[in-house]
Amino acid sequence: EFLYIELRRTTMAFEEITKPSVSDMKETPNLIDYQSTREDFDWYRDGFSGLDWLPDGGLNNAYEAVDRHVNNGKGKQKALIWIGKNGDEETYTYSQFKEESDKFGQVMKNLGMQRADRVFIFMDRIPELYFAAMGILKAGGVIAPLFSAFGPDPVRDRMEDAGASFLVTTPELKSKIDTMLPDIKTLQKVIVIDKSDSANIKTDEKTLLYKDLMKNVDATNFILEPTTQYDFSIMHYTSGSTGKPKGVLHRHQAVVQQWLTGKWALDLKEGDIYFCTADPGWVTGTSYGMMAPWTNCVTQIIYEGGFSAASWYEIIQKYGVTVWYTAPTAIRLLMRAGEAVVQRYDLSSLRFIGSVGEPLNPEAVVWGNKNYKMPIHDNWWQTETGAIMCANYATTNIRPGSMGKPFPGVTMGILDDQYNELGAGESGILAVRPGWPSQMFAYWQQDEMYNSRFKKGWYITGDQASIDEDGYFWFQGRADDVINTAGHLVGPFEVESALIEHKAVAEAGVIGKPDPIAMEVVKAFVTLNPDYEATDQLRRELIGFARDKLSAGVAPREIDFIDVMPKTRSGKIMRRLLKARELGLPEGDTSTLEDDG
Ligand code: AMP
């Protein structure tokens, strides 16, 4: 119960924001009438047939995102404008994008990559990341992008689990994980992208330089692998309450929904200047940082730097951003930066703002409406769903705090603990009817876990929510112990495993502690081995130890030393009890917490 308490919303705290009629809008949105479109929707007619498909009837998401625009005479349009951390700028047209990705596809074929081989991409957002990703997909490989802030442990766990064949990385990031690379027995080659030519990379049979490979390759006869809609395309790791993160495997057909949600839920139109602030290490950064924008033929801004209110506004102003997709933690930081900063910029090019990844508090929607002259459109989905499932649309009224209504063709429900559907106003399990095009195909080699997500004809999302009388969905919290910090899911087990590798730590229990900006921050409780004393110095050492192994975002921000770790009879750490204590809530009937499920 108390897991959700801090998020529970029972009444509408703010007035509904009504949208002007379509004739009074600056531009006609792609989705004009949500209700009638929903009633008359057909995935085949409205989704599958909107793509070009391969000549033999196959489907390749990178072909749909890049090559088809070139084939359709749009090669001269700008596909991406890259803004480096230091202000460098590079622009690539769809033709150039095709050429670079064809070359990398050929490189991968020459290196012996086979269909469905897992290729890890561990790097910052530079243009070569996108050339590599599209090249791998065109050559039939599966891309597995990792967040560049990860330390060696998460990288090893994921690459080992997936049986990685190749790694594409940069000199700095490679040096961070060098010592663990020999652990990945399946790894054939490491391709190093040295953009600035500054590093002194020792190449050998296994370690190759991107620029040499690209210089020497002849891609004039590159043959796009004839993938079908059922071939595997992208894998993202996501965290659960227990065990190590699971590899969520997607297929090329996910692009159908990514394209259509880009068009209807984000209102993307050809020629738009689109700015997505997510990193491809997380699913938003591939579904909406690659597939949705490029299949919709927009110009995408790729900013290498991290959050900064001034640089983000500067980008919107300078490049005339029309559609902006970001996340609640960033919006809360923008609110903190204040209205005066907003007023220094001309943001009038903006037409649509979307948000995803964590609950968007109603205040933020209202603040956005005042300061950006348009509400922020919250939408909901997850790694497993592959694309937006529930959204606030350009033409639908917004109830601040609600994540909107199901995308046409998607059926969502609220279930009780017996998986029976509940009515309006009742809180329960958020579930979706299986069969949407971007549905995950598997958790990599974890069939039991995958199957356990389906009950009585529903896919169980792991979230709790409610639905109101008018069909708006309201997120209430996670149904498990997974921590959502700044929109990134962190599995407590992964953090606990890292902490107990320190010689001072006997046991560790990890929870999410509510935070006004990041929603939750990671907090650990540890018991110490004999002969170790609970000191501030040790606390700092443990935080540093976890940061080196995991990353600053995943490592605990706070550590408390405790004498006894609360556990179930079978030895499972009772994180909910730790959380209740942390929040000063009643510990409740602890026998109900002794559930090993
Ligand atoms: P991920 O799989 O990393 O994309 O995380 C998905 C999870 O993030 C969901 O299951 C939710 O718990 C949370 N989430 C995503 N979008 C929203 C949203 N709009 N409102 C509330 N929670 C969200």
Boltz pocket constraint, residues with backbone or C-beta under 6 A from the ligand:
constraints:
  - pocket:
      binder: B
      contacts: [[A, 238], [A, 282], [A, 283], [A, 284], [A, 355], [A, 356], [A, 357], [A, 358], [A, 359], [A, 360], [A, 378], [A, 379], [A, 380], [A, 381], [A, 382], [A, 383], [A, 384], [A, 403], [A, 461], [A, 462], [A, 463], [A, 475], [A, 477], [A, 478], [A, 484], [A, 487], [A, 488], [A, 489]]
      max_distance: 6.0
